[in-house]
Amino acid sequence: MKPITIVTMLAFVSSPALAQSQPWLDTSKSPEERAKAAVAAMTIDEKLTLIFGFTDADDLAKQADDIVPAAVKAVVKANQVPGSSGFVPAIPRLKIPAQAQTDASLGVRVEGMQRTALPSSLATAASFDPTVPEAGGRMIASEARLTGFNTFLAGGANLAREPRSGRNFEYVGEDPWLAGKMAAGLINGIQSQHMVSTLKHFAVNDQESQRHSLDVTISPEAMHQSDLLAFEFAYEQSSPGSVMCSYNLINGRWGCENEYLLQKTLKQDWGYKGYVMADWGAVHSTADAANYGLDQFTGFPCCGDRKPWFAPKVFKAAIDKGEISMTRLDDMATRILWPLFSTGAFDDPAKAGPIDFRSNAAVAQKAAEDSLVLLKNDGNLLPLVGVKSVAMIGGHADKGVLAGGGSSAVMPVGGNPVPEADPKVWPDPVIYMPSSPMAALKTELPKAKVSYSSGNDIAAAVALAKSSDVAIVFVTQFMGEGMDSTLELKGDQDALVAAVAAANPKTIVVIESGGAILMPWKDSVPAILEAFYPGIRGGHAIARILSGKVNPSGHLPISFPASDAHLAHADIPGFDQPDGKAVHVTYDEGATIGYKWYDVKGFKPLFAFGHGLSYTTFAVSDTKATVDNGALSVGATLRNTGKVPGKGVVQIYVAPDDYKAAGWEAPKRLVAFHKDLVAPGSAAAAFAQKVDPRLLATYEVADNSWRVKAGTYHVLFGQASDDLPISVDITLPDMIWSAVHN
Ligand code: BGC
């Protein structure tokens, strides 16, 4: 907290007269009381100010004055951080601050500004340690505040239902429990810095192709047991100030006027007190949107012909016609103010100032070091010890590491070292982080000769590989917002790996990808490291893992399918076609996503959910599973049975004796995980966790309840979804409880 802010804050509360006339300044009142008191003092125009947000001031200047008055345009121009995503003007008369909104989950993204980029959210989900995204959230929020923002458009939590979705890298994997905990970690970190965070994109926004026109059909049962469950866990564990509704239609209704999702589920059943903000250009009506749950139209003007549905003139007309009540407008305004009070953003305003980029880069590097996943390491080829020469090939590994594209793409401190990679088409820019794996590996292995070949000339790469002790091939897969991809690597990358592997049996592949890829060369290379998009110090993290300075400890938050033929959907509707086609997808697989799908179908994945190797070995022991009055508790101890210190992850799944009889979508579900740093030859402290009962239940739409069917269930302990050697049987009683939160 800045000293100047403390003075301001104390000034608010130290004057009893002021606190009486403006009770929302009284910090002894609850956030709800303060929000209600402020709204009670507002004119209708002030309330309308809160519900309509803007994007770029210059685009705004071109709008008609009766839609956005000249005075408002001037306020936006004077106060918005130029190049930032969104801005809602202040109400100075009542000391209500402006809402300065910045993208996104990986760091502060402002056009023309350089900031610190975390590894992709999918990467940090691989840490299986919520304190990793939490530390990242604290860091990016501190940068955001020092850039003048108080609202972060972060917290992506859509499940990786479609492995080819371009935004999987912004999300947190395929499992509701893991995704919920990791998204909550990030949001908690952000909001601990007195900033409002979103949780997005609500909900079932699981492909990017035709995202503005796609209609998704999915049953309520399946939704509650998959995508909504991830959001529900994230929401409960982090209390996000805002929830961003999604672009697509869900069961025939736009995400931002979807009564079932916004009104019934989020607000009524879950008791959400914050506000629903629209994704940019995702609003399609005035009265329907307001009455079915949208609280703030954000990002005007945007996205071509989107209309100003919540502009004061338009909204007032709907009130005058009786289509929207004043009570609803008050509710919208109260919800928007609530998180400003509950997070401390109101009492401790953001203020631009110098940023400690060096310390922040160290946070990003640690996040990568905790997250990169060693997929394969035959014959303990890694870590590289005593090697005299290393051939580094492809992926611009001499310059940096790849990042994902779109609204989460942070321009890194130090700039993009590969500007020529940018094809200048959305989701441009294609950004590389200025962290060269080659330079970093030279530092880690000072005695080795490290050489580079771009990989463009396969023969040259092969010659270099032949003359080196080991070869490291870097492969890249660019993914981004507004696009989906294929699982095959682009260009000649597969041929390059195969040729290098044939030339040098000690070939290591490092993958920089948005999500899963196919690996036709998997069996011909001894070692594979999945680096995802590893952030601003990603090259350093890769080098420290390759050299053994850091023991890898990431585990896959998604399954890697072995073949396109194993996907739930052969095609993505509208893939690779111009935007605007009205397309439809039915999620017949329901909640059977990722490892659940492969289990049901009997497909063996290329690499299973939860898989991840270490330079040491672990054993899970002292396993416990007890049921007390229907409530399941689990626990275990992790032992390091190898020779070096390392972090291991205990994973606990539950499998009904007969999953179909239990009504489950799949044979097993992840119910708990726990990561520990353990010294060789020792054991970590025993841990115990209560299992959330929804992870054992089915959602019953008829009476809006959760239900567990009595029977025998196996509690499975291990270190990956395909490595669960210990099973403890439990008996659960019949249980049923309301899906409405207390
Ligand atoms: C994205 C959101 C983002 C918003 C503002 C949209 O295109 O879907 O995630 O927060 O733009 O930039």
Residues whose N, C-alpha, C, O or C-beta is under 5 A from the ligand:
A	BS01	BGC	S85 D103 L153 D279 W280 S407
